[in-house]
Amino acid sequence: MSEAGKKRIQAYMDSLKLDQPVSVEEFHQAVKSAYKDRSTQIYFIWKKLKELYPEVDANRVIREGSWDFGLWQGQKIADKLGAENIGPVEAVLGQTSKGGVLTFEQELLELEDDRAVKMFHCCPHAEALAELGESPETIKMFCRDMLGHCDYAICAPFPNVDIDFPTTVADGEGHGCAMTITRKK
């Protein structure tokens, strides 16, 4: 490589300021962008499945893949805490991180032994689909019929809880995603 090429590389790497702390806003935007990219990738896979293989139920493929991804995540929580030890509080906190709180603008509303509620005020998935020009109906369907199955699957390994989303950002009704986890009776 030429000396000029090496200098260009070094100048670009220096411009990234990788040796400096990242602000909360930079972190928030980076993680949000990654989530939007993931949603966009899934969207284009869904569209291509429908185009190339119209006989295949593309919604089911994405739904089942989302379920398997969520089940994998939930199993990691169950392995760490013990599935039998997970109640509503542990289920919500096991799915809560700094990145998630910032990216989805999450707010813990309830943390009780029998019920825990986490509100997502922002949804990068819905934002990405809106930026792609999708209709409110398609955005809701993508959430409720496909991507949302990940969240339900996360709780599948936990025998003591049920999960529900009475509202979501994607519903288009001005409400956040109300992740509601209750103890099974």
C-alpha positions as CSV (number, residue, x, y, z in Angstrom):
1,M,0.0,0.0,0.0
2,S,1.2,3.5,-0.8
3,E,2.2,5.9,1.9
4,A,-0.7,8.2,0.8
5,G,-3.2,5.3,1.3
6,K,-1.8,4.6,4.8
7,K,-2.2,8.3,5.7
8,R,-5.8,8.3,4.4
9,I,-6.6,5.3,6.6
10,Q,-4.9,6.9,9.6
11,A,-6.7,10.2,9.1
12,Y,-10.1,8.5,8.8
13,M,-9.5,6.3,11.9
14,D,-8.4,9.4,13.8
15,S,-11.6,11.2,12.7
16,L,-13.6,8.5,14.4
17,K,-12.1,9.5,17.8
18,L,-12.1,5.9,19.0
19,D,-9.8,6.7,21.9
20,Q,-12.4,9.2,23.3
21,P,-15.4,8.3,25.5
22,V,-18.7,7.9,23.8
23,S,-21.6,10.2,24.9
24,V,-24.9,8.8,25.9
25,E,-26.5,10.3,22.8
26,E,-23.8,8.7,20.5
27,F,-24.4,5.3,22.2
28,H,-28.1,5.7,21.9
29,Q,-28.0,6.6,18.2
30,A,-25.5,3.8,17.4
31,V,-27.6,1.1,19.1
32,K,-30.8,2.5,17.6
33,S,-29.2,2.5,14.1
34,A,-28.2,-1.2,14.6
35,Y,-31.7,-2.2,15.5
36,K,-33.1,-0.3,12.5
37,D,-30.6,-2.0,10.3
38,R,-31.6,-5.4,11.7
39,S,-35.3,-4.6,11.0
40,T,-34.5,-3.4,7.5
41,Q,-32.6,-6.5,6.7
42,I,-35.5,-8.7,7.9
43,Y,-37.9,-6.6,5.9
44,F,-35.8,-7.1,2.7
45,I,-35.6,-10.8,3.3
46,W,-39.4,-10.9,3.8
47,K,-39.9,-9.0,0.5
48,K,-37.5,-11.2,-1.4
49,L,-39.1,-14.4,-0.1
50,K,-42.5,-13.1,-1.3
51,E,-41.0,-12.2,-4.7
52,L,-38.9,-15.3,-5.3
53,Y,-41.0,-17.9,-3.6
54,P,-44.7,-16.8,-3.6
55,E,-45.8,-20.3,-2.6
56,V,-43.9,-19.9,0.7
57,D,-45.6,-18.2,3.6
58,A,-43.0,-15.4,4.1
59,N,-44.8,-14.2,7.2
60,R,-44.5,-17.6,8.8
61,V,-40.8,-17.8,8.0
62,I,-40.1,-14.5,9.7
63,R,-42.4,-15.3,12.6
64,E,-40.8,-18.7,13.2
65,G,-37.3,-17.2,12.9
66,S,-38.2,-14.5,15.3
67,W,-39.6,-17.1,17.7
68,D,-36.4,-19.2,17.5
69,F,-34.3,-16.0,18.2
70,G,-36.4,-15.1,21.2
71,L,-36.3,-18.7,22.5
72,W,-32.5,-18.6,22.3
73,Q,-32.5,-15.3,24.2
74,G,-34.9,-16.6,26.9
75,Q,-32.9,-19.8,27.3
76,K,-29.8,-17.8,28.1
77,I,-31.8,-16.0,30.9
78,A,-33.2,-19.3,32.1
79,D,-29.7,-20.9,32.2
80,K,-28.4,-17.9,34.2
81,L,-31.2,-17.6,36.8
82,G,-32.9,-21.0,36.7
83,A,-36.2,-21.2,34.8
84,E,-38.2,-22.1,38.0
85,N,-36.8,-19.0,39.8
86,I,-38.1,-16.5,37.2
87,G,-41.1,-14.5,38.1
88,P,-42.4,-11.3,36.5
89,V,-39.6,-9.2,38.1
90,E,-36.8,-11.4,36.9
91,A,-38.3,-11.8,33.5
92,V,-38.5,-8.1,32.9
93,L,-35.1,-7.3,34.4
94,G,-33.5,-10.2,32.5
95,Q,-34.5,-8.4,29.3
96,T,-33.5,-4.9,30.4
97,S,-30.2,-3.3,29.7
98,K,-28.7,0.1,29.4
99,G,-28.7,-0.2,25.6
100,G,-32.4,-1.3,25.6
101,V,-33.5,1.5,27.9
102,L,-31.8,4.1,25.8
103,T,-32.7,2.7,22.4
104,F,-36.4,1.9,23.0
105,E,-36.8,4.7,25.6
106,Q,-38.0,2.1,28.1
107,E,-39.6,2.9,31.4
108,L,-40.2,0.4,34.2
109,L,-43.7,1.1,35.4
110,E,-44.3,-1.9,37.7
111,L,-42.0,-4.4,39.4
112,E,-44.2,-6.5,41.7
113,D,-44.1,-10.2,42.6
114,D,-47.2,-10.9,40.5
115,R,-46.9,-8.3,37.7
116,A,-44.2,-6.3,36.0
117,V,-44.6,-3.8,33.2
118,K,-42.0,-2.2,31.0
119,M,-43.1,0.5,28.6
120,F,-41.3,1.0,25.3
121,H,-41.9,4.6,24.2
122,C,-39.9,4.2,20.9
123,C,-39.6,1.4,18.4
124,P,-36.7,1.4,15.9
125,H,-38.4,-1.5,14.1
126,A,-41.5,0.6,13.4
127,E,-39.4,3.6,12.5
128,A,-37.4,1.6,10.0
129,L,-40.5,0.3,8.3
130,A,-42.0,3.8,8.2
131,E,-38.8,5.1,6.6
132,L,-39.1,2.4,4.0
133,G,-42.5,3.8,3.1
134,E,-44.6,1.0,4.6
135,S,-48.2,1.6,5.5
136,P,-49.4,1.7,9.2
137,E,-51.2,-1.6,8.5
138,T,-48.1,-3.3,7.3
139,I,-46.1,-1.9,10.3
140,K,-48.6,-3.3,12.7
141,M,-48.7,-6.6,11.0
142,F,-44.9,-6.8,10.9
143,C,-44.8,-6.2,14.7
144,R,-47.8,-8.3,15.8
145,D,-47.6,-11.2,13.3
146,M,-43.8,-11.5,12.9
147,L,-41.2,-9.6,14.9
148,G,-43.2,-9.6,18.2
149,H,-43.0,-13.3,18.4
150,C,-39.5,-12.9,19.6
151,D,-40.7,-11.3,22.8
152,Y,-43.3,-14.0,23.5
153,A,-40.6,-16.7,22.9
154,I,-38.2,-15.1,25.4
155,C,-40.6,-15.9,28.2
156,A,-41.5,-19.4,26.9
157,P,-38.7,-21.1,28.9
158,F,-40.1,-19.6,32.1
159,P,-42.9,-21.8,33.5
160,N,-44.1,-19.3,36.0
161,V,-45.0,-16.3,33.8
162,D,-47.2,-15.1,31.0
163,I,-46.3,-12.2,28.7
164,D,-48.6,-9.9,26.8
165,F,-48.4,-6.6,24.9
166,P,-51.8,-4.9,25.3
167,T,-50.5,-2.0,23.3
168,T,-47.6,-1.4,20.9
169,V,-46.0,1.5,19.1
170,A,-46.8,-0.3,15.9
171,D,-50.5,-0.3,16.6
172,G,-50.4,3.3,15.6
173,E,-52.7,4.4,18.4
174,G,-50.2,6.7,20.1
175,H,-49.3,4.2,22.9
176,G,-46.0,2.6,23.7
177,C,-45.3,-1.1,23.8
178,A,-46.5,-2.2,27.2
179,M,-44.6,-5.4,27.9
180,T,-46.7,-6.9,30.7
181,I,-45.5,-10.0,32.5
182,T,-47.7,-11.7,35.0
183,R,-47.3,-14.7,37.3
184,K,-49.2,-17.7,36.2
185,K,-51.9,-18.7,38.7
